[in-house]
Amino acid sequence: EKVRKMSRDTPFQEAIDSAWAVLKKYYEYTDESPIHVVSTVLDPRMKYSYFERKWKKDWIKKAKETMVDFVSRYLEDLENPMPSTVQSPQKLNRMVDIDSWRFGSTVKKDDELTRYLKAPLLFLGTRKANDEFDVLEWWKGNAKEYPTFARIAFNIFSVPAMSVEPERVFSGYYLTDGLF
């Protein structure tokens, strides 16, 4: 079988190569930020299943390490907030643990990440249901069970995925008085 050679320096091929270079550049940025991994795991319909279906094993290992590291740093920030002279209700509750007196031990055996990952994936069944699913609403409804993850989800999912609207507003601004 004879293989047909194509010229590498046609304008069409140059355009493809250029587009590929730009795509590769921005795709590599996803490795520099944990947000891609964290937002995927915090979607109760996916968790790690997306990675397990689509990624190579060594990438999955890195994604899991990224998630654990992100949650650990987030918890550190929560435990070491800005100094305050007023004692928080949480600190006062730890001093007198009325819940353990009322309900017995309130210590959960697994950490929040383990409990969340052990819970079954949310299965909605139809494309329409998935399209209409609001992940922020899900986290509002599950914030008591997973308080740290709910906070992370609120921080991540409330950020627009694209900057089109802010850029549109900024680009539409024009000077009327010549001050700026």
C-alpha positions in Angstrom: 0.0 0.0 0.0 1.4 3.3 -1.0 1.1 6.1 1.5 0.3 9.5 0.1 2.6 12.3 1.4 1.0 15.6 2.2 2.9 18.8 2.1 3.6 20.1 5.7 3.8 23.7 4.6 0.4 24.3 3.1 -1.5 27.2 4.5 -4.2 24.8 5.7 -1.6 22.7 7.6 0.0 25.8 9.1 -3.4 26.9 10.4 -4.0 23.5 11.9 -0.6 23.5 13.5 -1.1 26.9 14.9 -4.5 26.0 16.3 -3.1 22.9 17.8 -0.3 24.8 19.5 -2.8 27.3 21.1 -5.1 24.4 22.2 -2.1 22.6 23.7 -0.9 25.7 25.5 -4.3 26.3 27.2 -4.9 22.6 27.9 -1.6 22.5 29.8 -2.8 25.3 32.0 -5.4 22.9 33.5 -2.5 21.0 35.1 -1.3 24.1 36.8 -4.6 24.6 38.7 -6.4 22.1 40.9 -9.8 23.6 40.0 -10.4 21.2 37.1 -9.9 18.2 39.3 -11.7 19.6 42.3 -14.7 20.8 40.4 -15.1 17.4 38.6 -14.8 15.5 41.9 -17.3 17.9 43.5 -19.9 17.1 40.9 -21.9 14.3 42.6 -22.7 12.8 39.2 -19.0 12.2 38.5 -16.6 12.3 41.4 -13.6 10.2 40.2 -15.6 8.1 37.7 -15.0 10.6 34.9 -11.2 10.3 35.4 -11.4 6.5 35.7 -13.2 6.3 32.4 -11.3 8.9 30.4 -7.8 9.2 31.9 -4.6 7.2 32.1 -3.9 5.5 35.4 -0.9 7.7 36.3 -3.1 10.8 35.6 -5.8 9.4 37.9 -3.2 9.0 40.7 -2.1 12.6 40.2 -5.7 13.8 40.2 -6.4 12.0 43.5 -3.2 13.5 45.0 -4.3 17.0 43.8 -7.7 16.6 45.4 -6.3 15.4 48.8 -3.7 18.2 48.7 -6.4 20.8 47.9 -8.7 19.7 50.7 -5.8 19.5 53.2 -4.8 23.1 52.4 -8.4 24.3 52.5 -8.8 22.7 55.9 -5.6 24.3 57.1 -6.9 27.7 56.1 -10.1 27.1 57.9 -8.4 26.0 61.1 -6.0 28.9 61.0 -8.1 31.9 60.2 -7.2 35.5 60.9 -6.7 36.0 64.6 -9.8 37.1 66.5 -10.4 38.3 70.0 -13.9 36.8 70.1 -14.2 33.0 70.6 -16.1 31.3 67.9 -19.2 29.2 68.7 -17.3 26.1 67.3 -14.5 26.7 69.8 -17.0 27.1 72.7 -18.9 23.9 71.5 -15.6 21.9 71.7 -15.1 23.1 75.3 -18.5 21.7 76.3 -19.6 19.0 73.9 -23.3 18.8 74.7 -23.9 16.7 71.5 -21.7 13.8 72.8 -23.6 13.9 76.1 -27.0 13.9 74.2 -26.3 11.6 71.3 -23.1 9.6 72.3 -20.0 10.0 70.3 -20.4 12.4 67.4 -17.1 11.6 65.9 -17.5 10.3 62.3 -15.3 7.3 61.5 -14.3 8.6 58.0 -13.1 12.1 57.0 -15.4 14.1 54.8 -13.6 13.3 51.5 -13.9 9.5 52.2 -17.5 9.8 53.2 -18.4 11.8 50.1 -16.5 9.4 47.8 -18.1 6.3 49.4 -21.6 7.7 48.7 -23.1 6.5 45.4 -22.9 8.6 42.3 -25.9 10.7 41.7 -27.6 9.1 38.6 -30.2 11.3 36.9 -30.9 9.0 34.0 -31.7 11.5 31.2 -29.8 14.1 29.3 -32.6 16.6 30.1 -32.2 15.9 33.8 -28.4 16.3 33.6 -28.7 19.5 31.6 -31.1 20.9 34.3 -29.1 19.8 37.2 -27.8 22.6 39.4 -24.7 21.5 41.3 -24.8 24.5 43.6 -28.4 23.6 44.6 -27.2 20.1 45.4 -24.5 21.4 47.6 -26.9 23.7 49.4 -29.0 20.6 50.2 -26.0 18.6 51.4 -24.0 21.3 53.2 -24.8 19.8 56.6 -23.4 16.4 55.7 -20.3 17.8 53.8 -19.7 21.3 55.2 -16.2 21.7 54.0 -16.9 20.5 50.5 -20.0 22.6 50.3 -17.9 25.7 51.1 -15.4 24.6 48.4 -18.2 24.0 46.0 -19.7 27.4 46.6 -16.3 29.1 46.1 -15.6 27.2 42.9 -19.0 26.8 41.2 -20.0 30.4 41.7 -17.1 31.6 39.5 -18.2 32.0 35.9 -16.6 29.4 33.7 -15.9 32.1 31.0 -15.0 35.7 31.2 -17.1 36.7 28.2 -19.6 38.8 30.2 -17.0 40.9 32.2 -15.0 41.3 29.0 -18.1 42.4 27.1 -18.9 45.0 29.7 -15.3 46.2 29.9 -15.0 46.4 26.1 -18.3 48.3 25.8 -17.1 51.0 28.1 -15.9 54.1 26.5 -14.7 57.4 27.8 -17.2 60.2 27.8 -15.4 62.8 29.9 -11.7 62.1 29.0 -10.7 61.5 32.6 -9.4 58.0 32.3 
